[in-house]
Every structure is written in C-alpha cells, then in structure tokens.
Amino acid sequence: MAFNLKKVLKALLFSTGQPISIKDIQAAFTRFHDQAMLPTEADEGAPAADSAAATPAAESAAGGEPAPAAENASAVPAPVAEPAEVLADAAPLDAADAELYRDVPSLVTATQIREAMDQISAELRAADEGLLLVEAPNGYRLVTHPRFARWVRILRAEPPPVKLSQSSIETLAIVAYRQPVTRGEIETIRGVSAEAGINKLLERELVYVVGRADLPGRPIQYGTTDKFLEFVGVKSLDELPASDVLSSRQIDEWLKNATNPATPGDTEMGLADEQLPLDGDAAEAAESSASEAEAESPSASVAVVEPPAPAAEEAPESAPDADRQPPAQS
C-alpha cells in the first residue's frame, strides 16, 4: 500500500484547531526526513557497549594500557535506520500503520496538497456529519457546520452573537472597499457621524488602525483584519464582489469635490453671461451701449419737450372776418 497523503492531511487537520497552511505541511514533511536521517537511541548505545566490552581485551593485548577511544569508536560504524525502523523502534506498529511512514515523498507540491484538501472537503460535505473544511486566510481548518452553532454556544455557555447594525455594516463596507480610509472620508461618504460605528467595529476586531494619513492633522486610517475575511467568508480582499455603483476613481473625484467645493458660476447655474454680467468689462460695455442709444435718437426727446405755438399770433388774421360778419342777433 502506497503512501496516502489524504489520510495524513486529515489527521493533521483533526490534531489542531488552528489553521494549517501549505507551508506548514511542507515543513512537516521536511522535518520527517530530517529525523529519519538521525540515529536512534538504541543505535547510539550499541557502539558504547561494544567499546566497553572490547576495552579489557585491548588493555590485555597492550600490556594493561587502555586503547584510544577514537580507535574503538571507528571500529564499529553506527548504522542509519530507515524511517519505518525509526518509528518502529520508538513504538511498535503493525503492517497497516507502518505503511503510513514508508515511501514518503521528499517533496510534496502545493498543487498536490490543494487537490487532497479539495477531496477531503468534498467527502465531508457528502457525509453531512456537521464538519466542513474551509480555507481561511492563514490556511485550512476544520470547522463545525453553522447549523450546529447553537449547540456549540450551549456547550461553551456563550451568549448569541450580536448582529451588526445597518450603520455599522455601511461603515464596514466603506472601510473594506476604500482602505486605508480616514473617519472624515467615511463621514463624507455617509453624510453622518461614523464614530460609533468605528468603535463598534474596533471592538469586534473587524477593523484596525493602519496608520495616519499624510494630510493636515495626520488623521487615523482604518483597514480590515483577517477576522473580517473570515466574517464574510473570503480568503483575500480580491474576492470581494466588485462594486457596480461607482468606481474607485469616481469616488475619489467625488470626495475631492465634496471636500473642496468650487463656487458655481452663471453657466453652472443655467444663466447666460449677458443676462447677469458680473465682471467690470461687461458693466462698462452695458453703459457704453446705453449712451450710444441715447445719442442716436435726439429728435424724439426734443419733440416731447417742445411747447405749442401761442394763440395770440393768429388773432390779426381773424379780426377782419369778425368785422365783416357780425354774429346773428336773436
């Protein structure tokens, strides 16, 4: 029976509650071969016993003088035990168990480990026994199925987890997609104070302080933790769903305009430049056009103020007619 990688990996997963990375597994195989090259305790004691037994004969052959220890040590070389023999000396194994330590490959690739882990995950899901294999950001780990969470809390005497409020979820989403982000940027995007939401996320260890921004006042920047990745069920931030609302460049431009608003002009307000001149040149042009209009129509203004002719000048012409035709008497 050949070496079974899947069985070994399953045993390693059940042996610890911490995530096991691919590098940890490869390091375990390296240590296995390093220990196999070392002599066992029984092999180390055998040369010493042989040299002790040979010391009296050597002394008698040399006339009572003890022989050098180096010559006795080199006379019996220490044998190198095989991997199965090393563990068999430490603890007796039957034939089936000894197969686990024979023909162990010196190099196990990451692809082989991932394929074996995928097979273990598929078997656990098919068995439906309440265990799942998940790949966390730090490696693989066996976990209980979420439907057994209440039993686990009862065993540990833990209260049910408190759900995040809508305000905290919105703040967490902004931090996840915009990190590193400051509290001022979060409040600009949401339009309300974000202090309570950030404190709640820090308490739940979903965000942490990344550093300080290179801005006036050196505000604190926030980012998401590995616990956040486990909380949403992804291995890295690259697996977060893409935002179909605004791109990162559009949000940057919007934040810049929101923090540094520009004064709107006539064009932005929907007004034409000639309707509401604001600069000095336009005002002077309006005054000059008004003066030219008055100069082009002088007769109209004179006709308005010209007085009518006096009635006394027409009196001499009408006097003779009055003498010739006296008014009729009744």
Secondary structure, DSSP 8 states (H G I E B T S, - for coil): ----HHHHHHHHHHT-SS-B-HHHHHHHHHHHHHHHTS--HHHHHHHHHHHHHHHHHHHHHTTS----HHHHHHHS------HHHHHHHHS---HHHHGGGSS--S---HHHHHHHHHHHHHHHHHHTSSEEEEEETTEEEEEE-GGGHHHHHHHHT--------HHHHHHHHHHHHH-SEEHHHHHHHHSS--HHHHHHHHHTTSEEEEEE-SSTT--EEEEE-HHHHHHHT-SSGGGS---SS--HHHHHHHHHHHHS-----TTTTT--TTTS--SHHHHHHHHHHHHHHHHH-HHHHHHHH-----GGGGHHHHHHHHHHS-----
